[in-house]
Amino acid sequence: MPTLKPSQPALPQIVPAGELRHLTPEEIKPSSNNPRHLFDAEQLLELKKNIAEHGVLVPITVYQAKGQAKFSILDGERRYRCVIELKGEGRGGKGGSELKLPANVVEPPTKIAGLLYMFSIHNFREAWELMPTALSLKIVMEELGERDNKALSKLTGLSDAQIERCKKLLAFPERFQELSLDPEPTTRIPSNFWIEALPVLDLALETVPTVKKLGRDPATDKLVEKYRDRKIKSVIHFRRIMESYDLSEDEPAMRAKVVRRLEEFFLNPKLETRDGFDEFVVERKRVQNALTACQGFLAQLRRFKLKYTTDDEERKNLRRALREVRDYCKSLEQALVGSDDPEAPHG
């Protein structure tokens, strides 16, 4: 792991390599500190089929806490769950042998060291869902008293953008966070729902007196209700609301109309996002114009044949201009990152 600056917290020692053993499921127990939380059945089924055919190929990582008879899992709970299911179905290992788990047995880590270890291995393997990541990051921040994004990035391996997204999730009360930890994927509220909803909530509480009077949590409940009732068909559609407001900046009458529509959106459970705000957005035309501008800009730069410019001052000015273009394009590209979450479940 990288060395932190003196002003940043010292990294707890990451769990070292241990002794490889083969353990029965009865000798192992899940860790109460596992930050993963979500184990989707479809993914587990695929892994279980593989283990039934080939056995557990990648060792799990376990430790034996002082005074405990069983080994706690530090990494590999999905493999452990699959073996438990196979054993319950009466299916043994290859050749009819007892199904065991290869396990790297390490010294018991501190809570924060174990958590940082889990961050490090999942950065190189399958990523956690965003809400479990946010809750794990919260533990790191509380245990180490650290909130600086750069320090947290070095500790966890998360990017600055990921950390900011996690902090947005942590801005919601626990009862809302728990909706994104639902073990059933079809009823789970996706983590991106909260990230996309946050600026809409802030805007409504700032500009709509009736929503402000209602309060943040009840207003949030109304958005959850809309999502479950498919009146918000995709969390990305929240952006239409923010775009409508931004585009009306120079038109007071239009701005007032957008605010009235925003009030209706919260108070009328039947008003669907696109039905409410599409009229304010000329998205397709603007995006198409931007695409045309990008293509024209690149074509023009290529025609100038600038790679072998010799004048030092002109090269310096050109590089500065290109950096400005690059920085703006990078910030715009980052702002557009996002995927359409699974459609809201039918009520």
Secondary structure, 3 states (H helix, E strand, C coil): CCCCCCCCCCCCCCCCCCEEEEECHHHEECCCCCCCCCCCHHHHHHHHHHHHHHCCCCCEEEECCCCCCCEEEEECHHHHHHHHHHHHCCCCCHHHCCCCEEEEEECCCCHHHHHHHHHHHHHCCCCCCHHHHHHHHHHHHHHHCCCCHHHHHHHHCCCHHHHHHHHHHHCCCHHHHHHHCCCCCCCCCCHHHHHHHHHHHHHHHHHCHHHHHHCHHHHHHHHHHHHHCCCCCCHHHHHHHHHHHHHCCCCHHHHHHHHHHHHHHHHCCCCCHHHHHHHHCCHHHHHHHHHHHHHHHHHHHHHHCCCCCCCHHHHHHHHHHHHHHHHHHHHHHHHCCCCCCCCCCCC
